[in-house]
Amino acid sequence: MTNTDPILVIGGTGTTGRRIARLLAERGRAVRVASRSAAHRFDWTDPATWDAALDGVRTAYVVPNDTEPHTPELVAAARDRGLERMVLLSARGSDDPGYYADRRNTDNGHLQGEQALSASGLEWTVLRPTWFAQNFTEGFFSPLVEAGDLRLPTGEGACPFVDADDIAEVAVAALTGDGHQGRTYELTGPRPLTLHEVARVFTAATGRTVVHTPVTPDAFIAEQTGAGVPADLAEVLADLMGPLARGREAHPSTGVEDALGRPPRSLEDTLSRRG
Ligand SMILES: NC(=O)c1ccc[n+]([C@@H]2O[C@H](COP(=O)([O-])OP(=O)(O)OC[C@H]3O[C@@H](n4cnc5c(N)ncnc54)[C@H](OP(=O)(O)O)[C@@H]3O)[C@@H](O)[C@H]2O)c1
């Protein structure tokens, strides 16, 4: 693997992908950002776009497609085209069949993707993060923060929200360094926070009052669709928050420290770096 080969970042316009692309570029590595809207057009639902993205690439970071998962097919296509190393984004709980216990009983296809990769003969690393802290600052939950009320179906559950910059640093270590191959890193922040505590951290950081109002999954879906979120997305989000509400997300994991040799960033740290 030479340092001049481009590193492919599928989903390189998203929350983790664009951070990884930026870190790689800062380290002088050639980067190929690929997605539907990127200069290198890659569409999970259109395999005709895959070959051009994979051409001449030996290392790739992959953000899978949750709505229509095709990771096993991509792993096979990439191996056939000479890929040597893949770092795959997955999610905490992917290996637990009862984890989501939701109306679709889905794991978003993460486990099938992980299994295809680990059986492929490629060098592999799997990242299983918990909920990203950035969901509150740039993702699905930021409108709730703006409105000052985290109306979420999370009950009194807690989660050690993980900073996407930590995920990106672990990914870059695995893409460019040794010692991470064949590893599955479960990535979390340092301590579990209830949504009430998240609201208090935002209040302290911004000076604007933010509260948490626990709502039922059905009320969440109704409120989100009322605000213009597509019903299927609102339902998926409600299902994905089930483990958090049931207390399954609360335990911190050691993945950031295992991979980087330093503790993970806190939510306070995440907010202090927003400027
Ligand atoms: N958010 C969380 O808290 C969290 C926690 C654990 C695990 N995860 C996992 O992380 C992954 C990413 O989720 P996210 O919400 O953070 O999304 P994201 O990475 O911010 O955005 C999705 C990325 O995928 C690209 N994309 C979407 N549809 C595509 C398609 N059909 N073909 C090619 N590229 C496509 C998007 O770019 P274009 O729109 O330009 O195509 C974008 O770059 C998911 O697999 C999710 O299960 C997320």
Ligand as a Chemical Component Dictionary entry (heavy atoms), coordinates in Angstrom:
data_LIG
# 
_chem_comp.id                   LIG 
_chem_comp.type                 NON-POLYMER 
_chem_comp.pdbx_formal_charge   0 
_chem_comp.three_letter_code    LIG 
# 
loop_
_chem_comp_atom.comp_id 
_chem_comp_atom.atom_id 
_chem_comp_atom.alt_atom_id 
_chem_comp_atom.type_symbol 
_chem_comp_atom.charge 
_chem_comp_atom.model_Cartn_x 
_chem_comp_atom.model_Cartn_y 
_chem_comp_atom.model_Cartn_z 
_chem_comp_atom.pdbx_ordinal 
LIG N1  N1  N 0  -26.143 9.023  13.548 1  
LIG C1  C1  C 0  -25.916 8.202  14.578 2  
LIG O1  O1  O 0  -26.061 8.554  15.771 3  
LIG C2  C2  C 0  -25.417 6.812  14.295 4  
LIG C3  C3  C 0  -25.044 5.992  15.391 5  
LIG C4  C4  C 0  -24.561 4.701  15.118 6  
LIG C5  C5  C 0  -24.448 4.263  13.811 7  
LIG N2  N2  N 1  -24.823 5.084  12.793 8  
LIG C6  C6  C 0  -24.699 4.580  11.420 9  
LIG O2  O2  O 0  -23.938 5.508  10.689 10 
LIG C7  C7  C 0  -24.314 5.464  9.338  11 
LIG C8  C8  C 0  -24.461 6.886  8.826  12 
LIG O3  O3  O 0  -25.556 7.495  9.441  13 
LIG P1  P1  P 0  -25.645 9.074  9.598  14 
LIG O4  O4  O 0  -27.013 9.344  10.048 15 
LIG O5  O5  O -1 -24.515 9.572  10.432 16 
LIG O6  O6  O 0  -25.509 9.584  8.096  17 
LIG P2  P2  P 0  -24.387 10.486 7.404  18 
LIG O7  O7  O 0  -23.089 9.747  7.336  19 
LIG O8  O8  O 0  -24.361 11.858 8.014  20 
LIG O9  O9  O 0  -24.997 10.630 5.943  21 
LIG C9  C9  C 0  -25.092 9.554  5.070  22 
LIG C10 C10 C 0  -23.966 9.579  4.017  23 
LIG O10 O10 O 0  -24.238 8.555  3.074  24 
LIG C11 C11 C 0  -24.446 9.144  1.791  25 
LIG N3  N3  N 0  -25.551 8.437  1.161  26 
LIG C12 C12 C 0  -26.851 8.388  1.532  27 
LIG N4  N4  N 0  -27.556 7.631  0.683  28 
LIG C13 C13 C 0  -26.675 7.179  -0.255 29 
LIG C14 C14 C 0  -26.792 6.367  -1.410 30 
LIG N5  N5  N 0  -27.959 5.847  -1.801 31 
LIG N6  N6  N 0  -25.675 6.118  -2.115 32 
LIG C15 C15 C 0  -24.497 6.638  -1.769 33 
LIG N7  N7  N 0  -24.310 7.421  -0.688 34 
LIG C16 C16 C 0  -25.406 7.692  0.050  35 
LIG C17 C17 C 0  -24.750 10.605 2.024  36 
LIG O11 O11 O 0  -24.307 11.421 0.943  37 
LIG P3  P3  P 0  -25.242 11.801 -0.323 38 
LIG O12 O12 O 0  -26.517 12.319 0.251  39 
LIG O13 O13 O 0  -24.434 12.804 -1.044 40 
LIG O14 O14 O 0  -25.418 10.539 -1.106 41 
LIG C18 C18 C 0  -23.882 10.886 3.242  42 
LIG O15 O15 O 0  -22.547 11.116 2.865  43 
LIG C19 C19 C 0  -25.571 4.608  9.248  44 
LIG O16 O16 O 0  -25.242 3.336  8.741  45 
LIG C20 C20 C 0  -26.025 4.502  10.705 46 
LIG O17 O17 O 0  -26.678 3.289  10.972 47 
LIG C21 C21 C 0  -25.294 6.340  12.994 48 
# 
loop_
_chem_comp_bond.comp_id 
_chem_comp_bond.atom_id_1 
_chem_comp_bond.atom_id_2 
_chem_comp_bond.value_order 
_chem_comp_bond.pdbx_ordinal 
LIG N1  C1  SING 1  
LIG C1  O1  DOUB 2  
LIG C1  C2  SING 3  
LIG C2  C3  SING 4  
LIG C2  C21 DOUB 5  
LIG C3  C4  DOUB 6  
LIG C4  C5  SING 7  
LIG C5  N2  DOUB 8  
LIG N2  C6  SING 9  
LIG N2  C21 SING 10 
LIG C6  O2  SING 11 
LIG C6  C20 SING 12 
LIG O2  C7  SING 13 
LIG C7  C8  SING 14 
LIG C7  C19 SING 15 
LIG C8  O3  SING 16 
LIG O3  P1  SING 17 
LIG P1  O4  DOUB 18 
LIG P1  O5  SING 19 
LIG P1  O6  SING 20 
LIG O6  P2  SING 21 
LIG P2  O7  DOUB 22 
LIG P2  O8  SING 23 
LIG P2  O9  SING 24 
LIG O9  C9  SING 25 
LIG C9  C10 SING 26 
LIG C10 O10 SING 27 
LIG C10 C18 SING 28 
LIG O10 C11 SING 29 
LIG C11 N3  SING 30 
LIG C11 C17 SING 31 
LIG N3  C12 SING 32 
LIG N3  C16 SING 33 
LIG C12 N4  DOUB 34 
LIG N4  C13 SING 35 
LIG C13 C14 SING 36 
LIG C13 C16 DOUB 37 
LIG C14 N5  SING 38 
LIG C14 N6  DOUB 39 
LIG N6  C15 SING 40 
LIG C15 N7  DOUB 41 
LIG N7  C16 SING 42 
LIG C17 O11 SING 43 
LIG C17 C18 SING 44 
LIG O11 P3  SING 45 
LIG P3  O12 DOUB 46 
LIG P3  O13 SING 47 
LIG P3  O14 SING 48 
LIG C18 O15 SING 49 
LIG C19 O16 SING 50 
LIG C19 C20 SING 51 
LIG C20 O17 SING 52 
# 
